[in-house]
Amino acid sequence: MEPIDSLHPRWLRLLAESGLASEFTRGSGSHLYDAQGRAVLDFCGGYGAVSVGHFHPKAVTAIAEFLSSGRPALTAIGVPQVSQVLAHRAVAYACVPDHVVLFGGTGSEAIEIAIRACIAGTRRGEIVCVHGGFHGVTQAARELSSPLFDGADEPIAGIKTIRVHINDAKQVEHVVQTGNVAAVLIEIIQASAGAAEWTLQGLGCVAAVCQRTQTPLIVDEIMTGFARTGSPFAFHRLDGLVPDVIVSGKALTAGLVPLALVMIRRDLYYKACDNGMPQTLLGSTFSLSALAATLALAVLDVICADTFCAHAAQAASALLQSLEGLADGGLIGDVRGKGLLIAFQPLMTGDQPDAWSAYDFCKGALSRGLVVTPAPHAADFVVLTPPLNIGFEEIEIFEQITRDSILEARATT
Ligand SMILES: Cc1ncc(COP(=O)(O)O)c(C=O)c1O
């Protein structure tokens, strides 16, 4: 086919120049295949969305049955029963039976819904967010994220953000007490910052401050939700924590169609509605897609099946063991994260990480048959979010490719 340049040409050129322009024509389980049939191991999993592997049979069956049923995916009028069932299953899975659900198309949209609900529900205007965070690409979600490489950080009319440091609960306390804060927005594990994590103590302090000052706590679990980090949601790691708002997406539809959701404390939801927000809280065209909800229910069934999470836990400890072995051998530096959201520092030139070492690693690994991505806010970290049903043999191959890629890079410097 003739080269075409209609799609974001600058980005495509950048990918081509950095050796990351591969195209895959087939996916199956934890593998992607190019047009020549070459298999590569997928430890990125569509940025954590491919939770149950590419084309899990149950996900495929759910979509096929839906398509052959003749049921419409979008109706505009009315709310599909299946979306209501999904909302019920989601709050039960998250153990927040008193929360209500709002759906969004993408994670970014769900973040916007969450902050709008908090601004309306509290009638306050400021959002506290955290350095190193990533919440999406729409204008407000982006303003709440740390700037990416282009340094753009344009303010958005109507939202004032206050950025604090991860684990600095005192700073959160100060801004919440002195400001006009509508919500505190955190990721318990920041994938984009190389799996930087809130300590349980820091998390507990922030939750306590939020509760004392009646400031909603929003946890962005778009990356960490639905069993990614070894518990249903990352917030479950802190006993007794019930965030006012939980935002998730990605894993719910296994990377096949977009769907995200906001679980919001019922009284906060009603306050937001009473304060004039009902229309904008309802989400966008695809929020109530019956196809997406049908698929999500099938994915939830897979995740909740008897042995699924037990396997994910064993795979996570095998992966950690592999990485610890590489660290003991001096090939990688820090290893961080939980469950199957793990980040590590490849030491490409010696015993210290270079600023952009993760990019060099990803390029070398791809040429050897492994897809991984750098952490956008910590360019010396590679982030791993493989499918939760990744095999033990695949973890061994990952280890081998990681070792070979680093040794080869060292041999040529
Ligand atoms: C933690 C987090 N929040 C929000 C988003 C945005 O989600 P989406 O890309 O579906 O808009 C992402 C996407 O990577 C994410 O990792």
The ligand as a Tripos MOL2 file, in Angstrom:
@<TRIPOS>MOLECULE
LIG
   16    16     1     0     0
SMALL
NO_CHARGES

@<TRIPOS>ATOM
      1 C1         -4.5450    6.2180   35.5070 C.3       1 LIG1
      2 C2         -5.1890    6.6180   34.2230 C.ar      1 LIG1
      3 N1         -6.1960    7.5120   34.2470 N.ar      1 LIG1
      4 C3         -6.8270    7.9080   33.1300 C.ar      1 LIG1
      5 C4         -6.4560    7.4100   31.8950 C.ar      1 LIG1
      6 C5         -7.1920    7.8660   30.6550 C.3       1 LIG1
      7 O1         -7.9760    6.8340   30.1660 O.3       1 LIG1
      8 P1         -8.3800    6.8230   28.6270 P.3       1 LIG1
      9 O2         -7.1230    6.6730   27.8290 O.co2     1 LIG1
     10 O3         -9.3010    5.6430   28.4850 O.co2     1 LIG1
     11 O4         -9.0560    8.1030   28.3300 O.co2     1 LIG1
     12 C6         -5.4120    6.4970   31.8200 C.ar      1 LIG1
     13 C7         -4.9700    5.9740   30.5190 C.2       1 LIG1
     14 O5         -3.9200    5.4330   30.3430 O.2       1 LIG1
     15 C8         -4.7630    6.0770   33.0070 C.ar      1 LIG1
     16 O6         -3.7610    5.1990   32.9980 O.3       1 LIG1
@<TRIPOS>BOND
     1     1     2 1
     2     2     3 ar
     3     2    15 ar
     4     3     4 ar
     5     4     5 ar
     6     5     6 1
     7     5    12 ar
     8     6     7 1
     9     7     8 1
    10     8     9 2
    11     8    10 1
    12     8    11 1
    13    12    13 1
    14    12    15 ar
    15    13    14 2
    16    15    16 1
@<TRIPOS>SUBSTRUCTURE
     1 LIG1         1 GROUP 0 **** ****
